[in-house]
Structure formats: C-alpha cells, structure tokens
Amino acid sequence: MVVIQLDEQRALPELSDAAADRTLWGSKAANLAVAAAAGFRVPQGFVITDDALAELGRRFDEAVAGAAAHLGNGRFAVRSSGSAEDLADASYAGLYETLLDVEIPDLAKAIRSVFASAATERVSAYESRRSPVARSPMAVLVQTMVAPVAAGVAFSANPLTGTRDEAVVSAVRGLAEPLVSGEATAEQWIVKHGHAHRAQNQDVLSPAEAIAVAELAYQAEGVFGSPQDIEWAIDDGGRLFLIQARPMTALPEPVDWTRPDRDCGPGTSVSANGSPKQ
C-alpha cells in the first residue's frame, strides 16, 4: 500500500513500512497499514490525504493515475478513511460514499466524489450529535479490487451475548457490499474453540473456511488489543483478505451463567438451559 505525498522524496512509500498516522490517513487506512505491517493479506492501495486534492491542484489527476498504475491496470475500490471513523464509539457506517470496480481513468473523479460525501447533511447531522466540534479530517483510501467468491463480516466476540471466545461469521457470495448495506441475507456461523456451527445455511463457506475467517478476526483482535469487527473476502484462488478492521461498538458484557447459592457460598455454574454443570 502506498500513500500520495507532496514531498517528492516520499512520493510512493510503502504504507506497511511507514508509521501509520491516524490523523493524516484516517482510521480505516491506518488500521490496514498496521495490519499489513503485521503480515495480514491486505489489498494493495494508496491514501489521498485531506489536503492533497487542493495542494496537488492540476497535478492531482496525474498523481492518482500514476499511483494506481504503480499497482497494476486492474480495477479499484475507493473508500473513505476518516480520523473519527471506525472507532469504538463511532462507526460512521454507510455515511460516506463507496465506489467499487473503478478503472484508472475514472479514479480521480471517484476520489473527489468520496471527499464530497463528507459534506452531506447526514454526515453533518451525525457529527453534530456526537460532538459540537468541527468536522474530523477525512482521507480517501484506494485499493485494488478483490474479485471474491465469498465475502462478509466477522466479529471476534459474539455481538449479542458478549461472549469473548465465540466468533460470529456472516458470509455472502461475491462482494460483501449487499450484506453491509442490509440488502442481502447472510449465511451465519458461530465459531468457538476451533469448532464451527452453521446457524443459517446458504452453502457459501465450508466449516474450514468459516474457522479460517474466525481466526482472522481473532488475529486482528490480537494486533489491535480489543474485540474486532472485520470485513473479509476470499478470492477464487482461496486467498483470504482482510478488507477492514475496526473496534466492535456497543459490545455487551459477557453473560454470567454463575448464580450464587442460597447460603451465599460458592456459585453454581449452569448451562444455557438452566441445569447445573457437572
């Protein structure tokens, strides 16, 4: 992953080799930079900072085309990466524009469109509810498109029960965007201690693939130090990509199945159906 800079000495530094500047690159890009440096398979890409559009001026389109050509002549995904986005107390999910399958000649226009989406009324309303301060800086993340056979989201802890050693994996065929936007119903897996249970079956993932996705979420939690909400994709070669990683929001405390005895002595551990565990 590379980042467009105005300094000619640092025109295209590898993002995985650089210190991830959350304020400059935004949370999404900074998290992926950390993940790439930690050895995760992250799609290649580059970041356009908040002030690059104005400062590059007439050189902007050329700089973007050059950065993209450095990665190949395929198609690209163009996403927002705000400094206040993808945090534990603020996700901004769905507020900014995302453009997929963008070709190099259309990249500069797509980047401008994503930047412009930060000035919409719904973003302003969301930010005013969070804080009366001025809007947070935003960058734009451009990455090579993964052509997935399956994609989705995963949580390294159960978002409903708060169980920390139980991952939840949701999967759809093809791109994850219909799932993320709520337009598609996903196949769902519960993964715990290396065992996968399919709660909703649409024949998207095998048990081994569901376990691999859960392990990816656990590894992301290990790197970032808190339960993670990730987006992932598997291509036709079976390669598993990390598309996004962010802290889980509103994670409940784990359910405590220990009840005190009547004499206030040691508690009795009970199963989900209420019977004592031996």
Secondary structure, DSSP 8 states (H G I E B T S, - for coil): -EE--SSGGGSS-BGGGS---HHHH-HHHHHHHHHHHTT-----EEEE-TTHHHHHGGGHHHHHHHHHHTT-SS-EEEEEEETTSSBTTB--TTTS--EEEE-GGGHHHHHHHHHHGGGSHHHHHHHHHH-SS----EEEEEEE---EEEEEEEESS-TTT--TTEEEEEEEES-SHHHHTT-S--EEEEEETTEEEEEE--S---HHHHHHHHHHHHHHHHHHSS-EEEEEEEETT--EEEEEEEE-SS-------EE--TTS-S-EEB-TTS-B--
